[in-house]
């Protein structure tokens, strides 16, 4: 089929919005082994350093543990209220604890809080055993999930982040996981912003210092081992923009918080998330051959966001690409091409173009007449 490109060469601006694009200084240089800053909505990376270097993730591992439990709850194979019996292995595990005891029956949702807020190794193992029967099998599930999400340089060996040779990830892969965690399971994401969790009379604070320092920060997870250093994956929302900052391998709890703040401040100061189109928004109409109605609206399949420098709206344009001529019958939501969003000459987003309505086939005489017109037009073209 002939591909027709219909340039929607409008610049997506309202009158008076045009302003000079802000100059963007070089990003901050952090005292960390690797780091990454990205827009949670678009996935656009704003700052990176050694983002693909494999590193031990320490308790950042628990982001995947909780993600899998959320997946199981979503599928219905696990319920938040299910009672989990605590094994001796879970109880004996060292490091940070929720302080569950052997034989305790603890609800899944409480164990999730114990993992997220208290970073409990005991809670992580208990959940792994509940979902998969053993922590070893759960680690296989973690690796399968990592592959599905596109975490290309990650390999898990346990559910806690306990140091083990070959238990590795990267800042970029952690960014992939953080985006999935926020987008796929918002019903559990609020837990990451809770500052305290009290279990069995022991009240423990969330280890993420930024929850107390910055009202825009609402997650996600800290990590620390001697080999990994002090690590933090933080997410913050401000002025409709959500950023994710990953900082790995700093030398103190204070440093991981302050270095992360530098990244977030830089991103919010110089960038913005811009909504180009809303889901189902009709861009234009197209001719339909052999239909009861002669034209159909072409819409975008989902919301289209791009990350741009503050004040950079004037650099955006979009192309609607329709794959050939349209023939009835047509179903609403039928893919017919794509919309390509371009910023300063570079493609920054691509989304399916779909039909906005159903179009039924016309009667025999209308279809015959359309066939004649189509032949004539094609002949002269």
Secondary structure, DSSP 8 states (H G I E B T S, - for coil): --EEEEEE------TT--------------SSSEEEEEETTT--EEEEESTTS-B--GGGGHHHHHHHHHHHHHHTSS-TT-EEE--HHHHH--SS-----TT-EEEHHHHHHHHHTT--HHHHHHHHHHHHSSHHHHHHHHHHHHHHHT-TT-B-S-SS----TT-BB-HHHHHHHHHHHHHH-HHHHGGGG--EEEETTEEEE-S-THHHH-TTEEEEEEEEETTTEEEEEEEEEETTEEEEEEEEEESSHHHHHHHHHHHHHHHHHHEEEEEEE-TT-EEEEEEEETBSSSEEEEEESS-EEEEEETT-GGGEEEEEEEES-EES-B-TT-EEEEEEEEETTEEEEEEEEEESS-B-B--HHHHHHHHHHHHHHHHH-
